Amino acid sequence: MSAETATFPRAKTSVFAELPAWFWMACGVYALLLFVGDRLLADSDTYWQIAVGRWILDHRTLPSVDIYSFTKAGEPWVSSSWLAQVLFAKAYDLAGWTGPVVLAAACAAASFALLTAILSRTLPTIYASLIALAALVLTCGHLLARPHVLAMPIMIVWANGLMTASERRKAPSFWLLPLIALWANLHGGFLFGLVLAGAFALDAMWNALPAQRLALALRWAAFGIGALAACCVTPYGWGSILASLRILGLGELLHLIAEWRPATFGEIDPFGLSILGLLAAALYYGARLPLPRVFLVLGLLHMALSHVRNLELFALLLPLAVLTPVATQFGLRAASAVRPRVAPAAILIVGLCAWTAVVAARQVISPPPIYSPAAAVDAMKAHNVKRVLNDLQFGGYLIWRQMPVFIDGRAELYGEAFGMSLARALQLKDVNGFLNLLATHDIDAVMLDPTTPASKLLDHIGGWQRLYADERVVVHVRAAS
């Protein structure tokens, strides 16, 4: 047999190699987040989110007034994330702290799998996977067991639906409206979904021929009205929209809340490197975008620079905003689609489920001690403390332990004036204000971070004594007369 006609057996490949990139992304992200499960509980707000969900399940109704603080007790308050809170509460009841972590990890995994799948329809698989991994690195600091993570897959599907309609010079399908209604019940960020609809409507007008624009504008306007109506399909009706707007109107107080602070480039971090990298690539390769997409990119960048909590919006939506123009300009094409094989996919899923069950049974996941000052709260309960003036980061745990709080993470309830006056008092920028707070609210215990100036002041004024102290918290109580 001649060399020209000789045939050689094809090398065998593993069946796992035939799984699509989005499936591997989902499994990898889920496994990674479950492995670092404690990190997803590194936020005191998770405590009160679950507490609210359990209250809703116990009372079969939604709260309409504050029931957790003694400073705002009875004042109107809307739980705009009620559905996510119920889901987290049920997950906790089923599997302890592993439950909320699994729920958040599954939604995050679905988000990055969706992003990979959408990008893979236009880009080579390796590019799509690398972009999704970069987005994961940028968002990892805000991947927490909190309602916004449950809304992330919905946001990606919503944005992709709007983008696809715009590029096809059509109005979005009305089948998208149930998505934003679900989003409105999961998290207050649904208002951004309405902003995206407006942005892609302008993009659709830009793409359309002049003769098509009027009819297309009317169809997009009808969709926008439907989306606004869908946002009101919540137990609170218009109240959910008003509650979300109230958060955005907190002014100076937002700069005191870690996730609402502006981004800083004082140190090299993934966000700063990504901005520099994108600028360098755009300048070197001469990337060009249609004007509406330029405005959308600038808007996402402005949001991420203004508040670090918006970084996941930038990371997840920027690739979608530039996907088609960049791929068209540089001639990028997707590889042939790979259909997932049932057997290897089932093996991986069963393996992840088994690992999840083992983690839940062993209860190896719990909130970091810095957010769980159990010994300090035990000491206060033993001392029969009733009214605690607390630092913001301890509010969630106090609610979890069924102690009325002075303040917690529900900034829209307390408002800008209350929050700023408390901040000035605790930083001793208004010493008389701090002393007035102790007297006016009949405070019998003060629970502060050791670095908070007010905690040191109480060591040097009469009538107060230390009850408990460690490297994370200091508790003072009124001294016996």
C-alpha positions in Angstrom: 0.0 0.0 0.0 1.5 3.3 -1.1 2.1 6.2 1.3 -0.5 8.3 -0.7 -3.3 5.8 0.0 -2.3 4.8 3.5 -4.8 5.6 6.2 -4.2 5.9 9.8 -6.7 5.4 12.7 -8.0 8.7 14.1 -6.8 9.4 17.6 -9.6 8.9 20.1 -10.7 11.9 22.0 -12.4 12.0 25.3 -16.2 12.3 25.3 -15.7 15.2 27.7 -13.9 17.2 25.0 -17.1 17.3 23.0 -19.0 19.4 25.6 -19.6 23.0 24.7 -17.6 25.8 26.3 -20.6 27.3 28.0 -21.2 24.0 29.8 -17.7 23.8 31.1 -18.0 27.5 32.2 -21.1 26.7 34.2 -19.5 23.7 35.9 -16.3 25.5 36.6 -17.8 28.6 38.0 -20.2 26.6 40.2 -17.4 24.4 41.6 -15.2 27.4 42.2 -17.8 29.3 44.1 -18.8 26.3 46.2 -15.2 25.7 47.0 -14.9 29.3 48.4 -18.4 29.3 49.8 -17.6 31.3 52.9 -16.6 34.2 50.6 -20.2 34.4 49.3 -21.3 35.0 52.8 -18.9 37.9 53.4 -21.5 40.5 53.8 -23.7 41.3 56.9 -26.7 42.2 54.6 -27.1 38.4 53.9 -28.3 38.0 57.5 -31.2 40.5 57.3 -32.1 39.4 53.8 -32.7 35.8 55.0 -34.4 37.1 58.2 -36.9 39.1 56.0 -37.5 36.0 53.9 -38.2 33.9 56.9 -40.6 36.6 58.3 -42.5 36.6 54.9 -42.8 32.8 55.0 -43.9 32.7 58.6 -46.5 35.5 58.3 -47.6 34.8 54.7 -47.5 38.5 53.9 -45.0 41.2 52.9 -43.7 43.8 55.3 -44.9 47.4 54.7 -43.3 49.0 57.7 -40.0 48.6 59.6 -40.0 45.9 62.2 -36.3 45.5 62.9 -35.1 48.9 64.2 -36.0 51.0 67.2 -35.1 54.2 65.4 -37.5 53.8 62.5 -39.9 51.3 63.9 -43.3 51.5 62.2 -42.2 53.8 59.4 -43.0 52.8 55.8 -40.6 50.3 54.2 -40.9 48.2 51.1 -38.9 45.0 50.6 -38.2 45.3 46.9 -36.2 42.0 46.8 -38.9 40.0 48.6 -38.8 37.0 46.2 -35.0 36.6 46.4 -35.3 36.9 50.2 -37.9 34.1 50.3 -35.7 31.9 48.1 -32.6 32.5 50.3 -34.7 31.7 53.4 -36.0 28.5 51.9 -32.5 27.5 50.8 -31.2 28.2 54.4 -34.0 26.1 55.9 -33.1 23.2 53.6 -29.3 23.1 53.9 -28.1 25.7 56.4 -25.6 28.2 55.1 -24.7 25.9 52.2 -28.2 26.5 50.8 -27.8 30.3 50.1 -24.3 29.7 48.8 -25.5 27.0 46.4 -28.4 29.2 45.2 -26.1 32.1 44.6 -23.4 30.0 43.0 -25.9 28.3 40.6 -27.2 31.7 39.4 -23.7 33.1 39.0 -22.7 29.9 37.0 -25.8 30.3 34.8 -24.9 34.0 34.2 -21.4 33.2 32.9 -22.6 30.2 31.0 -25.1 32.4 29.2 -22.5 35.0 28.5 -20.2 32.4 27.0 -22.9 30.9 24.9 -24.0 34.3 23.5 -20.4 35.3 22.7 -19.7 31.9 21.1 -22.4 32.5 18.5 -20.3 35.3 17.0 -16.7 34.8 18.3 -14.3 31.8 18.3 -14.8 29.7 21.3 -11.4 30.6 22.9 -12.2 34.3 22.6 -15.6 33.9 24.1 -14.3 31.8 27.0 -11.5 34.3 27.8 -13.9 37.2 27.8 -16.2 35.4 30.1 -13.3 34.5 32.5 -12.2 38.2 32.5 -15.8 39.2 33.4 -15.7 36.6 36.2 -12.5 38.2 37.6 -14.0 41.6 37.5 -17.2 40.6 39.3 -15.8 38.1 41.8 -15.7 40.8 44.5 -19.5 41.3 44.3 -20.5 37.7 43.9 -22.3 37.3 47.2 -25.4 35.5 48.6 -27.6 38.5 47.9 -30.5 39.2 45.7 -28.6 40.9 42.8 -26.8 37.6 42.0 -30.2 35.9 41.5 -31.1 38.6 38.9 -27.9 38.4 36.9 -29.0 35.6 34.5 -32.2 37.5 33.9 -30.3 40.7 33.1 -28.1 38.9 30.5 -31.1 37.3 28.7 -32.9 40.6 28.8 -30.0 42.6 27.4 -29.3 39.9 24.7 -33.0 40.0 23.6 -32.9 43.8 23.3 -29.6 43.7 21.4 -30.8 41.0 19.0 -34.0 42.9 18.2 -32.0 46.1 17.6 -29.6 44.4 15.2 -32.4 42.8 13.3 -34.2 46.2 13.0 -37.2 44.8 14.9 -38.9 45.5 18.2 -38.2 43.1 21.1 -40.5 40.1 21.6 -43.2 40.7 24.2 -42.2 37.4 25.7 -39.3 39.3 27.3 -41.8 41.2 29.5 -42.2 38.3 32.1 -38.5 38.4 32.5 -38.4 42.0 33.7 -41.5 41.3 35.9 -39.5 38.5 37.6 -36.5 40.8 37.8 -38.6 43.5 39.6 -39.6 40.9 42.3 -36.0 39.7 42.8 -34.0 42.9 43.0 -34.4 46.7 42.7 -31.9 46.9 39.9 -34.7 46.2 37.4 -34.8 49.9 36.7 -31.6 49.5 34.8 -33.5 47.1 32.5 -35.7 50.0 31.5 -32.6 52.1 30.8 -31.2 49.3 28.6 -34.5 49.2 26.7 -34.2 52.9 25.9 -30.5 52.6 24.9 -31.2 49.7 22.5 -34.3 51.5 21.1 -32.0 54.3 20.1 -29.6 51.8 18.6 -32.5 50.2 16.6 -33.4 53.6 15.2 -29.8 54.1 14.2 -29.7 50.7 12.4 -33.0 51.2 10.6 -33.6 52.7 7.3 -35.2 56.2 7.4 -38.5 54.8 6.0 -38.7 52.2 8.8 -37.9 54.4 11.7 -41.4 55.7 12.6 -43.0 52.3 12.6 -40.1 50.8 14.5 -40.1 53.6 17.1 -43.8 53.0 17.7 -43.2 49.3 18.3 -40.3 50.0 20.6 -42.4 52.6 22.5 -45.2 50.0 22.9 -42.6 47.5 24.2 -41.3 50.2 26.6 -44.8 50.9 28.0 -45.3 47.1 28.4 -42.0 46.8 30.2 -42.9 49.7 32.6 -46.2 48.0 33.3 -44.5 44.7 33.9 -42.2 46.3 36.5 -45.4 47.0 38.5 -46.4 43.4 38.6 -45.2 43.1 42.2 -47.1 42.9 45.5 -46.2 46.5 46.0 -47.2 47.7 42.6 -45.7 51.2 41.9 -44.0 51.0 45.3 -41.2 48.8 44.0 -40.2 51.5 41.5 -40.4 54.3 44.1 -38.3 52.2 46.5 -35.6 51.7 43.9 -35.6 55.4 43.1 -35.3 56.3 46.8 -32.0 54.4 47.0 -30.6 56.4 44.1 -31.6 59.6 45.9 -29.5 59.0 49.0 -26.9 61.6 47.9 -23.8 61.9 50.1 -24.8 58.9 52.2 -24.0 56.5 49.3 -20.3 57.4 49.5 -20.2 56.0 53.1 -21.5 52.6 52.0 -18.7 50.4 50.6 -20.5 49.1 47.6 -21.8 52.5 46.6 -18.4 54.2 46.7 -16.7 55.4 43.5 -14.0 53.3 42.0 -10.4 54.4 42.6 -7.3 53.9 40.6 -4.9 54.5 43.5 -3.9 50.9 43.4 -3.5 48.4 40.5 -6.6 46.2 40.4 -8.4 44.1 37.8 -10.8 46.9 36.9 -8.0 49.4 36.4 -6.0 46.9 34.3 -9.1 46.1 32.2 -9.8 49.8 31.5 -6.1 50.3 30.4 -6.2 47.2 28.3 -9.4 48.1 26.5 -8.1 51.6 25.8 -4.8 50.2 24.5 -6.6 47.7 22.3 -9.0 50.3 20.9 -6.2 52.7 20.1 -3.9 50.2 18.6 -6.4 48.3 16.5 -8.7 51.2 15.8 -12.0 49.6 16.9 -15.1 51.5 15.8 -18.6 51.4 17.2 -21.9 52.9 16.1 -22.7 56.1 18.0 -25.5 54.6 20.1 -23.1 51.8 21.2 -20.4 54.3 22.0 -22.9 56.1 24.4 -23.9 52.7 25.9 -20.2 51.8 26.5 -19.6 55.2 28.1 -22.7 54.9 30.2 -21.6 51.5 31.6 -18.1 52.8 32.3 -19.5 55.9 34.1 -21.7 53.6 36.2 -18.8 51.4 37.2 -16.6 54.4 38.0 -19.4 56.1 40.1 -20.3 53.0 42.2 -18.2 49.9 42.5 -21.4 47.8 42.9 -22.0 48.5 39.2 -18.8 46.7 38.1 -20.7 43.5 37.3 -22.9 45.5 34.9 -19.8 46.8 33.1 -18.2 43.3 33.0 -21.2 41.4 31.8 -22.8 43.9 29.4 -19.9 45.6 27.8 -19.0 42.4 25.8 -22.6 42.3 24.5 -22.6 46.0 23.6 -19.4 45.7 21.4 -19.9 42.1 20.2 -21.4 42.5 16.8 -19.6 45.7 15.7 -16.1 44.4 16.7 -16.7 40.9 15.3 -17.8 42.5 12.0 -15.0 44.9 11.8 -12.3 42.3 12.4 -13.9 39.4 10.5 -14.3 37.2 13.6 -16.4 34.1 13.1 -17.8 31.5 15.5 -16.7 27.9 15.3 -19.2 25.3 14.5 -21.7 24.7 17.3 -21.1 21.8 19.6 -24.0 19.9 21.0 -23.6 18.7 24.5 -23.3 14.9 24.9 -25.8 13.6 27.4 -23.6 11.0 29.1 -20.6 13.1 30.0 -22.8 16.1 30.9 -24.9 13.9 33.2 -21.7 12.5 34.8 -20.4 16.0 35.6 -23.8 17.2 36.9 -24.1 14.1 39.2 -20.6 14.7 40.5 -21.3 18.3 41.3 -24.6 17.4 43.0 -22.8 14.7 45.1 -20.1 17.2 46.1 -22.8 19.7 47.0 -24.6 17.1 49.2 -21.4 16.3 51.0 -20.7 20.0 51.7 -24.2 20.5 53.0 -24.1 17.5 55.2 -20.8 18.5 56.8 -21.9 22.1 57.2 -18.4 23.4 56.3 -19.7 26.7 55.0 -20.5 29.6 57.4 -20.2 33.4 57.4 -16.7 34.7 58.2 -16.3 35.6 61.9 -15.8 39.3 61.1 -19.5 39.5 60.1 -20.7 37.3 63.0 -19.8 38.9 66.3 -21.5 36.1 68.2 -19.6 36.5 71.5 -20.3 40.2 71.6 -24.0 39.7 71.1 -24.1 36.9 73.7 -22.5 39.2 76.2 -25.1 41.9 75.5 -28.0 39.4 75.8 -26.6 38.2 79.1 -26.4 41.9 80.2 -30.1 42.3 79.2 -29.3 45.1 76.7 -32.3 46.6 75.0 -31.1 49.5 72.9 -27.8 49.2 71.0 -26.1 52.0 69.1 -24.3 49.9 66.4 -22.0 50.4 63.5 -23.6 49.8 60.1 -21.7 46.5 59.5 -23.2 44.9 62.6 -26.9 45.7 61.8 -27.5 42.5 59.8 -26.2 40.2 62.5 -28.2 42.0 65.2 -31.4 41.5 63.2 -30.4 37.8 62.8 -30.1 37.5 66.5 -33.5 39.3 67.0 -32.1 42.4 68.6 -33.6 45.8 67.5 -31.0 47.8 65.7 -30.0 51.5 65.5 -29.1 51.2 61.8 -28.6 48.4 59.2 -28.0 48.0 55.5 -31.5 49.3 54.5 -30.2 52.8 53.6 -33.4 53.8 51.9 -35.3 53.4 55.2 -33.0 55.6 57.2 -32.4 58.2 54.6 -29.5 60.6 53.9 -30.0 63.0 56.9 -30.1 60.2 59.5 -27.2 58.3 58.0 -25.0 61.3 57.6 -25.6 62.6 61.2 -24.8 59.2 62.6 -21.6 59.0 60.5 -20.5 62.4 61.7 -21.3 61.5 65.3 -19.4 58.2 65.3 -16.4 59.8 63.6 -16.5 62.4 66.4 -16.9 65.2 63.9 -19.9 66.1 66.0 -19.1 65.1 69.6 -22.2 66.7 71.0 -24.2 65.0 68.4 -22.9 61.6 69.5 -23.7 62.3 73.1 -27.1 63.5 72.2 -27.7 60.3 70.3 -26.9 58.3 73.5 -29.4 60.4 75.5 -32.2 60.9 73.0 -32.5 57.3 72.1 -31.9 56.0 75.6 -29.0 53.9 74.5 -27.8 51.3 77.0 -25.1 49.7 74.9 -22.8 50.8 72.1 -21.4 48.2 69.6 -18.7 49.6 67.4 -15.7 48.7 65.3 -12.5 49.2 67.4 -11.3 51.7 64.8 -14.4 53.9 65.1 -13.3 57.0 67.1 -16.5 57.0 69.2 -15.5 53.7 70.7 -12.3 55.2 72.1 -14.2 58.2 73.5 -16.4 55.9 75.6 -13.3 54.7 77.4 -12.7 58.2 78.8 -16.1 59.5 79.8 -18.0 58.7 82.9 -21.0 56.4 83.0 -19.7 53.9 80.5 -17.7 50.7 80.8 -16.4 48.0 78.4 -18.4 44.9 78.4 -16.7 43.0 75.6 -13.8 43.6 73.2 -11.9 41.7 70.5 -10.1 42.6 67.3 -13.4 43.1 65.5 -15.8 44.7 67.9 -16.0 46.7 71.1 -19.1 46.8 73.3 -19.7 49.5 76.0 -22.6 49.5 78.4 -23.8 52.0 80.9 -22.0 51.6 84.2 -24.0 50.8 87.3 -24.9 54.0 89.2 
